[in-house]
């Protein structure tokens, strides 16, 4: 309750000052550091041991509808902050992260549920998701460009001789930004796979993620490994797909998370089991996702519940995904 009151007071504080045209005052580095959890260079600020994380009021929420309604307002507040302090790397990365999360959990995922009779609405929502994926990626790349001049141009060039030296400059403190920059572009690619600009940059994005996995293999419960898995098993070989490498990445994601991340299992069921017509693996993976107790890890309760809801929907539609001869 204290955490929720803190976030509420902070949000009202922001609304009050923005309504008084005091954006520049809010956009000081001290406030930006506090809200983004990172400094002006985008490097994570280490919390004191045992200190409470006010964001748990959001990430620990069990009411997904409440968060879905709240998220757009929170996103715009952060973007207002970033516009008032565009040189703050932490704010840029946070804006990027929030855009990518919003696109995935609150735009694309609901659009997936729309029937073919609602094709126009479905397509419109996919285009919205793509827009937010790209916007999020651009925010994060802008922060990386301030750390390493010309970084985004190098990664998005698609030419190994150009992106490889740029990636070689990365440090462990860059992993969070590298992950979200790549996640946004790859999310957009999943919705627009024939886009020539996105096709061109695939190899650079995957190389960026591979470097992140080297620098911080345990990052965020195996998030980098999970994203690499989805790409490798989904993309054609000509575009960089590699089934064997993908399955290795999946095993690493499970290892890092201790098998307690529902998203890894749902990703496996969707991205591997359905294309491979592996119905048994599909069912087992989704049951594993549902067996996780969201309350055992309050900091990830929201995403666990979101993925478990998706697992239930997939199981309910099981017969639509598999051929029976």
Protein Blocks (a to p, Z undefined) as FASTA:
>chain_A
ZZmmmmmmmmmmmmmmmmnopmmmmmpmklmmmmnopafkopacdddehiacfklmmmmp
cblklmmmmmmmmmmmmmmmmmmmmmlmklmmmmmmmmmmmmmmmmmmmmmmpcfklmmm
mmmmmmmmmmmmmmmmmmmmmmmmmmmghklmmmmnopaklmmmmmmmpcfklmmmmmmm
mmmmmmmmmmmmmbmklmmmmmmmmmmmmmmmmmmmmgghhlmmmmmmmmmmmpcfknop
afklmmmmmmmmmmmnnopafklmmmmmmmmmmmnopaklmmmmmmmmmmpcfklmmmlm
mmmmmmmmmmmmmmmmmmmmpccZZ
